[in-house]
Amino acid sequence: MVRSAIFSMLEPYLGGARVLDLFSGTGALGVEALSRGAGWVDFLERDARQCAAINGTLRSLDYAKQGRVHRTQAERAPELLEGPYNVILMDPPYSYKKLEPLLERIGESGLTDDGSVVAVEHSRHQDLPMEVDGLRCIKQRRYGETMVTLYHWGEAE
């Protein structure tokens, strides 16, 4: 249900989009973005087994030429990757305590550009700012214990 809600919010931004999937896990969000028309996805995941699984999924779904898996921590994205991305997906573990500082780094980095959106899935108990370094909250929805916060970078929509 949450994934469907995220992609309903992101639908206007996905056509041919360049997407960054931070905290990829199984890669489900990035693969969903590809299936909904994104042109490219960079997956960041620190677990080697999950990286291998994402690569396998990309090959089996014939998306291997539309994505790259990076075995690293999400915090390293601003220094490792060259932006801008149209869409950034963030689904960190609920225990992750550095979400706001990471949002700040993303807002300050070249990972975003005018019109970029950042979708964050997080615990409803974790309050996120309405604005952070150029990112402005444009939507926020609650689904049980889960919140989805959507940020827009740049000029007002």
N, C-alpha and C positions, 0 to 999 in steps of 0.2 A: 504494500500500500504506500509506504513512504517513497520508495523508488519511483513509483508511478506518479506521485505528487511532485517529486523533484523534476521529473521530465516534463510534466505538464507546464510547470513554471518556466522551464528552459526551452521549450519547443521553438519560440521565435528566434532563438540565438544559435540553434544547432546546424542549420543548413550549411554544409561545407566548412564548419567551424574547426579551428585548431583548439584542442582540449587538453588540459592538464588534469590528471587524476592523481591527487595526493592521497597517501594512505590507501593505496589501491586494494590491499587484501586480495580477494579473489579476482579483482578486475571488473566486477559486475557493473559498476557505474560507467567506467570507460567503454566497455563493450556495448552497453546500452546506448551510450552516446553515438558510437559508430553505427549501430543498427538504426538509429534515428536520423542519420544523415551527416554526422560529423565527418570531416575529411581526414583528420589526424588526431591521434591521442598519444600523449606521453604518459606512461604509467610509472609512478614512484612507489616502490615497496621495498622494505628492508629485509624481508624474509626470503631466503633463496628458494625454498620450496614453492612459495606463493608466486614468485617471479617465473619459475619454470611452468607452473600451472597456467599463468596468464599467457605466456608464450604459446603453450599448447592450445589454449582456447582461441587465440588469434589465428593460429594456423588452421585449426579445425573449422573455423567460421570464415576462412578466406579473408581475414583482415590483417594478415602478417605484414603487408606492405602499407598499412595505414596506421601503424602504431609501433612504439618502441618501449620496452620495459627497462627501467633503470633500477638497479639494486642499490638503493640508498635511502636515507631518511628524508622525510618530507621537508624538514628544515633546511636541507641543502639545495632545494629547488632554485631559490634566487641566485645562487652563485654557480650552479651547474648548467642551468637551462637558459636559452635565449628566447625571450618573448617577442612580441606579445602573444598571449592566448586570448581567444574569444570567450572561452568558458573555463573556469577552474572549479573542479569538484573536490570537496574536502569531506571525508568521512572518518575522522580520527576516532580512536577508542574513547569511550566516555571518560576514562580515567586520565586522558591527556590534559595536562595543565597549562600548556604553552600556546593555546589556540589564539588568544588575542595578540601576543607578540608575533606569532606567525602571520596573522592577518596584517599587522603593521608592516612586516618585512615585505609581504606580497604587494601591499599598497605603495610602498616606497620603491620597489624594484621595477625592472622593465618587463615583468611578467604580464602586466596589465596595460591596457591602452584605452583610449576613449571608447566607451561602449562595452568593455569587458564586463562579464558577470562572474561572481564567485558564489557558489552554492555550498553551504556548510550544513552538514547533518550533525547534530549534537544533542546532548542531554537537555531536557527542559529545565534542569537545575543549574545549568551553566548559562549565565547571562552574558550576552555579547553586546558590544557597543552598537549604537545606531549609525555611527560614523567612525571610521578609522583610516587615517592616511589616504584620503582620496576615495575610499570605498564608502558608499552610502547604502544603508539598508533600504531595500525597496519592497520586500515582502518577508513576512515571517509567519509560519504556520506550525501548529502543534498537532502531533499525532501520538496520543498516549504519552509515553515517557520521552518521545523524540521530538525535537524541534528542527525545522528547516529554516535557515535564514539565507536570504538571497541578497547579495550586495551588487551594486552597479558602480563602475569606476568611471569618472569623468563627468561631463556635463549632464544636466538633468535629462531624463528620458522624455 
